Structures are given as structure tokens and as C-alpha cells.
Amino acid sequence: MALGPFTKQDHLQITTLGLEFAVSEILGAYVGYRLDEKLNTSPWFLIGGVIAGFALGFYQILRSAKQMQKDAATLKKADKKDGRS
């Protein structure tokens, strides 16, 4: 059963992207926090870790979007070749 215009596969990809973004953000904040504790530089590494985590998460989203776009184009080309419009 599809929910709206999305298939179960689409929902899985969207959920995976969200989790990847959240994990990269949390991991960056955690590493920054631990470095601040160890080096007594609070809050600079925490801020840097959050920014790095956000950048990594955003990069993952862009990379996945590019791959999804390429997959959609390939599928469209295959459909055209098979005579489906």
C-alpha cells in the first residue's frame, strides 16, 4: 500500500536520509564535546563539531539526491526504450 504519491521504497530512502543527517550531526557534536572536555576549550570544538556534522549531513543528502536523480533518469530512459511513456 502506497502512502500518497510515494512508494514504500521512497519512504525508506527519505527515512534513511533523515537518520544519516541526524547521526552525523549528533556524532559531530559528541566528538566536539569530548574534545572540549579533554582540552578544556569549551565551547569551541563543540561548535566546530556541530558545523562539521551539519556539513557532512548536508553533503550526504546532496549525494543521495544526485544518485536518486540519476536512477530516475535511467529508469525513464529504460521505459522509453521499452515503449512505455
Backbone as CSV, one residue per row, in Angstrom:
resi,resn,N_x,N_y,N_z,CA_x,CA_y,CA_z,C_x,C_y,C_z
1,MET,0.842,-1.175,0.000,0.000,0.000,0.000,0.889,1.241,0.000
2,ALA,0.708,2.072,-0.975,1.488,3.306,-1.082,0.807,4.403,-0.278
3,LEU,1.599,5.202,0.378,1.078,6.324,1.146,1.250,7.587,0.320
4,GLY,0.177,8.053,-0.275,0.259,9.231,-1.131,0.989,8.880,-2.409
5,PRO,1.739,9.843,-2.952,2.438,9.588,-4.218,3.748,8.812,-4.032
6,PHE,4.080,8.440,-2.782,5.344,7.769,-2.519,5.151,6.276,-2.333
7,THR,6.129,5.513,-2.758,6.117,4.072,-2.535,6.823,3.776,-1.214
8,LYS,6.788,2.530,-0.815,7.488,2.143,0.420,8.991,2.383,0.280
9,GLN,9.517,2.156,-0.923,10.947,2.394,-1.168,11.286,3.871,-0.992
10,ASP,10.403,4.755,-1.463,10.627,6.194,-1.291,10.646,6.560,0.191
11,HIS,9.714,5.996,0.948,9.672,6.275,2.385,10.944,5.781,3.073
12,LEU,11.426,4.626,2.657,12.650,4.087,3.226,13.836,4.996,2.928
13,GLN,13.936,5.490,1.701,15.037,6.393,1.338,14.961,7.701,2.121
14,ILE,13.761,8.245,2.261,13.594,9.504,3.000,13.967,9.316,4.464
15,THR,13.519,8.209,5.057,13.845,7.926,6.454,15.341,7.734,6.631
16,THR,15.961,7.024,5.707,17.401,6.795,5.783,18.171,8.109,5.701
17,LEU,17.757,9.006,4.806,18.423,10.309,4.696,18.311,11.091,5.999
18,GLY,17.123,11.083,6.590,16.921,11.793,7.845,17.789,11.231,8.962
19,LEU,17.858,9.914,9.042,18.684,9.293,10.074,20.173,9.563,9.852
20,GLU,20.614,9.503,8.604,22.020,9.800,8.315,22.366,11.223,8.724
21,PHE,21.471,12.152,8.426,21.721,13.548,8.790,21.781,13.696,10.306
22,ALA,20.821,13.103,11.007,20.781,13.215,12.469,22.014,12.582,13.115
23,VAL,22.411,11.420,12.627,23.572,10.732,13.204,24.848,11.540,12.977
24,SER,25.013,12.108,11.786,26.230,12.890,11.528,26.258,14.135,12.416
25,GLU,25.108,14.750,12.631,25.031,15.934,13.492,25.354,15.571,14.949
26,ILE,24.753,14.507,15.440,24.975,14.079,16.827,26.420,13.634,17.022
27,LEU,26.959,12.908,16.058,28.347,12.446,16.164,29.319,13.626,16.174
28,GLY,29.093,14.606,15.311,29.956,15.793,15.301,29.893,16.544,16.620
29,ALA,28.687,16.702,17.177,28.541,17.388,18.462,29.216,16.601,19.584
30,TYR,29.077,15.275,19.551,29.676,14.443,20.594,31.204,14.524,20.556
31,VAL,31.759,14.397,19.364,33.224,14.466,19.241,33.727,15.840,19.684
32,GLY,33.036,16.898,19.274,33.426,18.240,19.699,33.340,18.419,21.202
33,TYR,32.290,17.882,21.805,32.114,17.976,23.254,33.240,17.254,23.987
34,ARG,33.562,16.040,23.506,34.628,15.269,24.170,35.988,15.960,24.021
35,LEU,36.243,16.558,22.854,37.499,17.291,22.674,37.545,18.512,23.587
36,ASP,36.436,19.206,23.729,36.382,20.350,24.644,36.660,19.920,26.080
37,GLU,36.110,18.784,26.473,36.362,18.272,27.830,37.844,17.966,28.021
38,LYS,38.423,17.289,27.030,39.807,16.855,27.145,40.791,18.027,27.096
39,LEU,40.531,18.995,26.204,41.468,20.098,26.005,41.080,21.370,26.763
40,ASN,39.929,21.329,27.445,39.445,22.459,28.238,39.313,23.726,27.376
41,THR,38.643,23.574,26.248,38.488,24.688,25.309,37.023,25.039,25.065
42,SER,36.176,24.682,25.974,34.730,24.840,25.796,34.365,26.235,25.327
43,PRO,33.494,26.403,24.413,32.655,25.535,23.588,33.143,25.416,22.154
44,TRP,34.409,25.717,21.887,34.871,25.873,20.502,34.838,24.597,19.684
45,PHE,35.309,23.496,20.237,35.267,22.248,19.473,33.835,21.751,19.320
46,LEU,32.996,22.018,20.305,31.583,21.647,20.184,30.944,22.387,19.008
47,ILE,31.192,23.668,18.902,30.655,24.458,17.786,31.213,23.939,16.460
48,GLY,32.506,23.685,16.429,33.123,23.143,15.215,32.574,21.774,14.860
49,GLY,32.341,20.936,15.862,31.791,19.606,15.615,30.372,19.675,15.073
50,VAL,29.575,20.594,15.601,28.205,20.763,15.114,28.224,21.231,13.662
51,ILE,29.082,22.188,13.358,29.180,22.691,11.984,29.679,21.594,11.045
52,ALA,30.684,20.840,11.476,31.203,19.748,10.642,30.143,18.661,10.444
53,GLY,29.403,18.343,11.496,28.340,17.343,11.386,27.244,17.790,10.437
54,PHE,26.880,19.073,10.516,25.875,19.616,9.614,26.364,19.558,8.168
55,ALA,27.612,19.945,7.950,28.168,19.925,6.596,28.212,18.500,6.044
56,LEU,28.610,17.547,6.872,28.651,16.152,6.421,27.249,15.643,6.112
57,GLY,26.297,15.954,6.963,24.917,15.537,6.726,24.359,16.140,5.456
58,PHE,24.628,17.410,5.222,24.155,18.082,4.021,24.806,17.476,2.783
59,TYR,26.084,17.154,2.881,26.789,16.515,1.774,26.160,15.160,1.446
60,GLN,25.823,14.391,2.485,25.194,13.090,2.266,23.840,13.234,1.575
61,ILE,23.073,14.236,1.971,21.775,14.477,1.342,21.957,14.845,-0.129
62,LEU,22.890,15.734,-0.422,23.132,16.124,-1.815,23.606,14.951,-2.656
63,ARG,24.485,14.146,-2.107,24.990,12.980,-2.822,23.864,11.987,-3.104
64,SER,23.017,11.756,-2.117,21.892,10.835,-2.303,20.877,11.388,-3.300
65,ALA,20.623,12.680,-3.246,19.684,13.297,-4.191,20.204,13.175,-5.621
66,LYS,21.497,13.380,-5.793,22.101,13.246,-7.117,21.966,11.808,-7.620
67,GLN,22.188,10.836,-6.740,22.066,9.431,-7.117,20.618,9.089,-7.452
68,MET,19.663,9.605,-6.675,18.249,9.343,-6.958,17.841,9.947,-8.297
69,GLN,18.370,11.124,-8.607,18.068,11.770,-9.872,18.628,10.945,-11.031
70,LYS,19.841,10.426,-10.850,20.458,9.595,-11.883,19.660,8.302,-12.065
71,ASP,19.203,7.697,-10.975,18.402,6.475,-11.057,17.078,6.735,-11.772
72,ALA,16.450,7.867,-11.483,15.177,8.215,-12.127,15.374,8.419,-13.626
73,ALA,16.481,9.062,-14.005,16.758,9.278,-15.431,17.010,7.948,-16.135
74,THR,17.728,7.055,-15.485,17.994,5.735,-16.057,16.693,4.961,-16.233
75,LEU,15.828,5.023,-15.233,14.543,4.329,-15.309,13.674,4.904,-16.420
76,LYS,13.686,6.226,-16.542,12.896,6.882,-17.584,13.410,6.476,-18.969
77,LYS,14.744,6.424,-19.108,15.349,6.032,-20.385,14.995,4.585,-20.716
78,ALA,15.008,3.710,-19.718,14.670,2.302,-19.938,13.193,2.159,-20.312
79,ASP,12.337,2.937,-19.679,10.908,2.898,-20.011,10.667,3.351,-21.446
80,LYS,11.378,4.392,-21.851,11.235,4.899,-23.221,11.689,3.839,-24.223
81,LYS,12.783,3.161,-23.899,13.317,2.134,-24.777,12.337,0.970,-24.925
82,ASP,11.630,0.639,-23.838,10.653,-0.450,-23.863,9.318,-0.035,-24.462
83,GLY,9.182,1.227,-24.800,7.946,1.699,-25.412,6.920,2.208,-24.424
84,ARG,7.304,2.337,-23.150,6.412,2.902,-22.133,6.728,4.374,-21.982
85,SER,5.720,5.196,-22.006,5.971,6.629,-21.868,5.689,7.141,-20.529
